[in-house]
Amino acid sequence: MHEALIEFPRSVSAYPAMTGQPLWEVLSARIAAEPFNAFATAIFLLAVLHTFVAAWFTGAAHRAQHRHDATLAKLGRPSHPSPLAEALHFLGEVEVVFGLWSLALLTAIVAAHGWDTAVHYVNSTVNYTEPLFVIVIMALASTRPIINLSESALRQFARTGGGSPAAWWIVILIVGPLLGSLITEPAAMTISALLLARQFFDLSPSPRLRYATLGLLFVNVSIGGTLTHFAAPPVLIVAREWQWDTLFMLNHFGGRAVLAIVASTMLYYVTFRNDLARLGQQSAAPDIEVAADDAAAGQQLLPVPAWVTLAHIAFMVWTVVNSHYPALFIGGFLFFLGFARATAAFQSQLDMKTPMLVGFFLAGIVIHGGVQGWWIAPVLSSLSQTGLFWAATVLTAFNDNALITKLATLVPDFADSFKVAVVEGAVTGGGLTVIANAPNPAGQALLSRFFDDSVNPVKLMAAALVPTLIAAAAFRLL
């Protein structure tokens, strides 16, 4: 039994090398050696497909509730939530998809290797540091003092464009993602999404412009964290292993990333300038102040003192510096909860639902990702440098990009140029889907209410395609 626990999932190095053999034969041999590989990947593919049909479940939930209400009205009974509608709505929540399919994966592990192996895998093998970190940094970044500070700072840039919605749109989509290199990508995504909601989405832009903005945001955040070695999850995974530092990132990624972000944003601005100009005839609310729940409760919030804002910044710095150590950043967050309670007069209600859902989503991703190395590693090792870049870009759309770079560290004798290529591909494809980059679920969760509660994955991918190609050109041609 202990041997089985140690061997699951079987490490990539435990399979025969089969150097020079066709890729299909390598994969077939690995399935023959461990038949569970095929089941694990099939379950993962079903989870990916589920994300593409989540909108159907949401629509079905609305229809079921409508029929339920009509039936109760005919009987003269008061309306109440339909159990069927609630179940369908649950299946339509993208944030729960991978957690839900994790149950199917665990059932398969139990059937194939026993309960003890399943428990050992979930409890000891899978690393949940990233999901936990995202929960904490999202909660901190969405607090009233941090959002007010971010809005005040970005307002100085927006004023150069007259403070119009178009100016806010450009500033948030350029400066916000680049901040990710300092405050981490999840924090940058949270702040950028909240500010876009206030300064742009609340003005009811056209559906086409909404998707273009979301796709651009995802791509810009994915590449915007590459100016340092500690902010982007796919870079953070490999930085220590490959001895990359911030100077290395600036030399190999920084300028190209900035150029791609500016070029993509300005191209979309030119494309949608008429739509953005029409939004300028409306006016956004002057401040991000009281959350809906606070307003409903009639809570009167006082202006935020500088010392409260500085304390929030200190808690964020502590979290970022200790991002590898859950005991430290979670402990710091518990202290923050006490501080937030003591300074409640200056705080809006802390939103924990959204960060928890995003963390659940990412936890499901890492559970599934841990048993996908059997096929991703040989795919990466079988390609040329250019092929590796494009393979990493495409694979990232259907796997968390940090998983792609993590598996790249397992490929022996990887040349430096190949290491750069796989990371370039991983960050380039990080905006194509909601599962491609760890911060994306945070952005979707915060902005989904502007997309009829469900973001269409096909429309998102189409909207992100042009910025993705621009990023690819910047990284591979310059």
Steps between C-alpha positions, in 0.01 A plus 500: 500500500777745588668434166175585319470822699852604402452418133173686443503692283791333329782751447592595145852363551361157592386433143742360241671783308424359150728761346441546129168316500186664352297695752194282455700187584640669811152593620362155418780338699424722798133408489595133482730545801235692695147458357367752752669774294231472233218523756655801675540692175151404380352639822706817459379546141140459617561773757639728228197430281276576796643854516393550138138395568464667839288775343248236388452385859448861612234553234334173590494609864315820410248306292445246778442775756256674264298179455509441875371852569223461241388171657491652849308802371231276353467326837487832683815428697784742571812468290813330635825374343467185292738220608547407134577860406750532783672177398526615138629838611767326705608302192517829308746662742836486322680539833370164625556297184845361571424444866189308397691282255767444765242276667491286186881491495521398865240230443714366213814507717320308775376244248844456345736535796295508819382754754838549668663595170225752425532658844879516472479661157250769601647566843875461450589506130295793371635844591224749585728798567396688186121468557543610863718792399246614240219492759696721739641746246160537331333579832766757587508660155122548494482694828380858498833665597695314227241564229472869595879533493522325162223713355662820623835401347353400165283812493817706457571312179137512384493878538750530216219371279239724659381237745267354237391134504738441209789647699413286802468195274847551350668575833346204684584256220861617471609612846290250696654185346853645527443552871477122512879484482511668843186396685457160324265419216201390716505833683535692172209307350281570801574873502471536122171309486344702782606829342378393157166407654469847648645715224400302192263204532246694708450723195348205306741461207400279206540122544775497237697763687445320831654180367783690331578669832492176699719316249746790489508516880579130530784512245648822639502367856654172388799673338502803731647308790815399313709805590600333828567140604247476784167634372378275215412142608665330197820698560496453875485123451827489301695800628672316784552181301660680205660779707315785331493838675330833428792622286467187284124556464547866403760408238309212343133587558448852639525727197318257273218459751453877538503546122242225450269643768515852358462384138202273574322759712546778245391273215180416686455867585517595132261217412242598764563876520146585388347271765728649765411852390129423546571384853657840562155654482419321823668552835626243746446540871769714663639245743519136593357532845223298650444139402142397427462313826630799698265735323208271569595493865524877508860490619663843498865468401756760599785620277791257513793637709850464358608267781224253414606497135864452601399208721318338207808546282712340771270198513524465121880527507514232772282273288705548183836458674382180669302365204686167522405448865127446565543494878644852488268668251187333639610595851552856380152497346348395832668800661361712216145380574541627855637830373211536254253439781666763718492754214152410377401867476743538209436163333236374262373148557775249428403277207619146564257313274675593175856426622385168647333396173811595303717305745271199462533528123880507517511214751304290252746595226805389700330174600437415135831643383699276729410195289550653156880505495516158329404655165595868530868435579570281192310744279723786617822303472429384144478845339729756342540840662230663286277195529548506876386862517180432308434174682532678835267773375232252391537265797473795737149570370388166642729476804619747758814658351692443824447125447658527154813671630519270802505195273763670283737493798478119491631479143871412519769703322270787406704774327458856628334608174244220542432605859429855384280372216278287724445784747431744216240260365346443842449871570396574140215250512397601852203708386331259261277328758399544860711200603816612320638726774438496876370862522242452220233339720526804727435736209210291375345470845515877553366590155262214417197706601558710187477188279158367603673318789696280258796576275481315168840321466493503119439876488768553764754303299411691184538832683839398642638362173631826352681613819640146527642519147646843569669363814630205298647734240662715769661204673608302194581767239664776705 
